[in-house]
Amino acid sequence: MATIKAECQSCGAVRLRVSDLTVRVCVDDDRGAYRFRCPHCASAVVHDATPAICALLVSVGVTEEVWSLPAELLEDHDGPALTPDDLLDFHLFLERDDWANHPALVGDASA
């Protein structure tokens, strides 16, 4: 069985079994990464990886997850960008007890 050496940001070099890692590859742009939980401190660790490293890890039996970029990235967006004030206003709005019944949310166009 292959032993894989990787780096934990807290513990330094650690040795892992094939079953301890997962490779993630984006089908849209070929970005890859591998992840594991450190066997010493239990921290979740993620490292970016080149396609060659991903392929090598998969070739020795590491599980591969394939994912796609969210479709929202392809949507056209118009209008002004959100500002910090917009986010604060939204936060304050959500703190209201009656926010779910606000006319703008229940279809009253006069709001």
Secondary structure, DSSP 4 states (H G I P E B T S, - for coil): --EEEEEETTTEEEEEEGGGEEEEEETTT--EEEEEE-TTT--EEEEEE-HHHHHHHHHTT-EEEEE---GGGGS---SPPP-HHHHHHHHHHHHSTTGGG-TTTTT-TT-
